[in-house]
Every structure is written in structure tokens, then in C-alpha cells.
Amino acid sequence: MNLRIFPPEGFLETRLSLPLSKSMSARALIINALTPGSAPLARVAECDDTDAMTAALRGDAGTTGHRTVNVGAAGTTMRFLTAYYACTPGSDVSLDGSERMRQRPIKVLVEALKDLGANIEYEGEEGFPPLRIRGQRLQGGDLELDASVSSQYISALLMTAPVMEHGLRLTLLGEIASRPYILMTLRMMRDYGVESDFYLNTITVPAGGYTTPVSPRVIEGDWSAAAAWYEITALSAGAVTIDNLCEDSCQGDRRLADIYSRLGVDTEWEGENGGTDLTANPDADARATIDFSDCPDLAQYVTVTCVMLGIPFHFSGLHTLAIKETDRVAALCRELAKTGVMLDAAVPGTLSWDGRRVPIHEMPVFDTYADHRMAMSLAPVALYIPGIVMNDVEVVSKSYPQYWEDLRAAGFTLIDADAEPETLMDPETQL
């Protein structure tokens, strides 16, 4: 489905609850599955990625012999389940995904698991899914890993380390990508009785397994999903209240509040009516220089915010975005060109804009590249260019299924673009 989007009439003010954290849910599901005698988790995120993992783990119950598990476009699920099945004796699984998933590299994780004793074969192109995994108890021990590619590889290894015969002593080589996600993993493992040591670039996880916690950690509201509402607040000069954000969060994207404090959005943790209040202020920085190494999933929202507000920027730490649902840097360059903005991505892992733009004469029709964050980050452009079209809007189900309903509740008008006559751009509408 394709939607034409118009902004609210008048002042934007809304209140909402975000979906639960996809990152926390994925880790909780794997750790819980590795814990003897654990009960099913009461509440996890309701989205495509978490549904894929829940279905796969539920399908394990009472299953013998070979089976095929298809995770669709769920990258985190693919990586975490690769390690989970590799360390689960008796598993015999062909692990597959969407066409895009078959283009997303997994060799670093597979080779690391093989070094620890795993039995994994490529069923197609080497280095990519699908995988044939025959589970067995892994030896564990010492391992070195390039830490610059994806923190999900590291988290997958860490979560399975307690059930390895000798535990794991993991030395990370190079710059560590998305360090807060690694810390989240270790913090959630600690809830299940596993004490690790993270000193310099070495993480040591002892053997011994998990124990069921007395009070399992409550899954927080998703800070990554909050990025869309920080962006909307900045672009609309409106006011948004979010009911389920945690100030003392273990999510790395908690940094969102600090980034947007420099882009004109104040965060008040206990507002007048409870919840977290986001309010716009006029004190945005004249230029933004941000390293996204610890929070790459925020880059699309911040990029669109800066472009719409006319804030030149230089962003670094974006090297992992090339292996996401799409090459997100390349996709941003293509789509924001439709608003008259030419971004500079000549240096790998960086993205810059000098503040210049050219006039546009056609209503932007944005493609989403099967990427939920492309859709959610570009939709607020309607606040500056009413009537934009967003193609394939169903992609938000990957992490935030109710996103469009929340936009409607905030006053946006969403029209089925396929059922409407073509809307020409008002020649006076220029950024």
C-alpha cells in the first residue's frame, strides 16, 4: 500500500505508548530459551522480528529431525538463532530468510562459531544464508573477533557462551560497533545469573548456564522507535508525550535524547501528566557533528531532521548501515535528492551535507526499500512538503506496526495514494 501524507492542521500535540523494545525482546527470548525450566515470557515486542523468533523457538518444542526455519527480513533473529541452534544439541535446521537476507553477510559469525566447535554449512553462496545447522554442545574457549562489523555477532556469541563447555573469552579487535548493545546483552545475561567480565577489549563469560530470575526484567518501550517522535517534535515545533520510555535504560538508543537536545528538542522525564514530554525549543545547533558508532539506527531520523531544519552536518560511524535491511546511506542519498538535497557519502562510513539545496518541481514519492526505518524517518517530511507519497508502507510492521495509526492520532492525514488522483506539487511549496 502507498500513502499520501498531509501534516496536522494547527499545533501538533499528542500522547502515545511506543512498541516494546525489539532489541531487549530478542535477547530475552534467546536467554530464556537457554535457561532450564524457564516459563514463556509474559510480554515481548509485537512486531515482525520478534514474531519470527517466537515462532521459531515455539516450533522447537517436541520437534525431531530436520526442519526449515524462515525468518524473513529479521536480521537480528537470523544472527541470534544461528548461534542458538549451533549450541543446542539435537537441533537440525535449515535457517533461511528473504532475498535481502540472503544478501546480508553472516560469515564472521559462522566462522567464529565453527572455531568454537559448531557444525554449520552454507546451503547457497558461501558467507550468506541459508545455513544448515546441526546443534551440539560447543567447546568454547578463546576467540578473537573483528568488532567493527556488527554487535549482533558479538551478542549472539555472548548469549550462548554460558552453555559452552569452557565458557568464552572473547577478544574484540578494532573499533567496537554499537558498544551499548553489547552492554545491554551482558546486563540481561546478569539477570539470569551470569556474571561476565568486560575489561579493555576482552569479555570473559564463565561456563555454567543460566538460572531463572525471581523477577524477570520488564521489556521497556523502544528507544529506537522514539526517534520518529523526536524528529516529529523537532520539525513540527509541537509537543509529544510518551508513556513508556525509561530514563535509566539499558538501550543504546537512549542517546537519542542527548542528540536531539542539540537539535531543538527538550526531554522532560516526568511531565505534568506523567510520562516523558518532548517539547521543541528554538536553540538548535547551527551545525551538527555526530559519531553514530554506538547508535547507527538513529542516523536516518537525525539526517532527515537536519535536512528539513537546514542544519549542515557531518556524520561518522555509519559503516554498519550498508548491511542493514538496505544500504541505508545509499538509500538516504537517493530519497533526499527528491527534496532537492545532495548528500555527500564519498567517504565510506560517513555522510555530510553543506546546507545547499536545489528547487524541486515534483511531489516526492519516497521508496522504502523494505526498510522500516526508511519509512518512519521520511514520513515527517510531510510537515514541510504536504502531500508526499510513501510507497510500501507495510514495512513498519518489522518494528512499529501501529506507526501509521499513531500518526493519524497526532493529526496527520493519510490517504490511499493508489485510490487518489495524482496531486501536483504547489509551486510555492519550497523548502
Sequence and secondary structure as in RCSB ss.txt:
>XXXX:A:sequence
MNLRIFPPEGFLETRLSLPLSKSMSARALIINALTPGSAPLARVAECDDTDAMTAALRGDAGTTGHRTVNVGAAG
TTMRFLTAYYACTPGSDVSLDGSERMRQRPIKVLVEALKDLGANIEYEGEEGFPPLRIRGQRLQGGDLELDASVS
SQYISALLMTAPVMEHGLRLTLLGEIASRPYILMTLRMMRDYGVESDFYLNTITVPAGGYTTPVSPRVIEGDWSA
AAAWYEITALSAGAVTIDNLCEDSCQGDRRLADIYSRLGVDTEWEGENGGTDLTANPDADARATIDFSDCPDLAQ
YVTVTCVMLGIPFHFSGLHTLAIKETDRVAALCRELAKTGVMLDAAVPGTLSWDGRRVPIHEMPVFDTYADHRMA
MSLAPVALYIPGIVMNDVEVVSKSYPQYWEDLRAAGFTLIDADAEPETLMDPETQL
>XXXX:A:secstr
  EEEE  SS  EEEE   B HHHHHHHHHHHHTSTT    S    SHHHHHHHHHHHHTTT  S EEEE TT H
HHHHHHHHHHHTSTT EEEEE  TTGGGS  HHHHHHHHHTT EEEESSSTTSS EEEE      EEEEEETTS 
HHHHHHHHHHGGGSTT EEEEEESS TTHHHHHHHHHHHHHTT   EEETTEEEE SS     SS     B HHH
HHHHHHHHHHHT EEEESS  TT S GGGGHHHHHHTTTEEEESS TTSSEEEEE S   SSEEEE TT GGGHH
HHHHHHHHHT  EEEE  GGGGGSSS HHHHHHHHHGGGTB  B  STT EEE S B    S  EE  TT HHHH
HHHGGGGGTSTTEEES GGGGGGT TTHHHHHHHTT EEEEGGGS      TT   
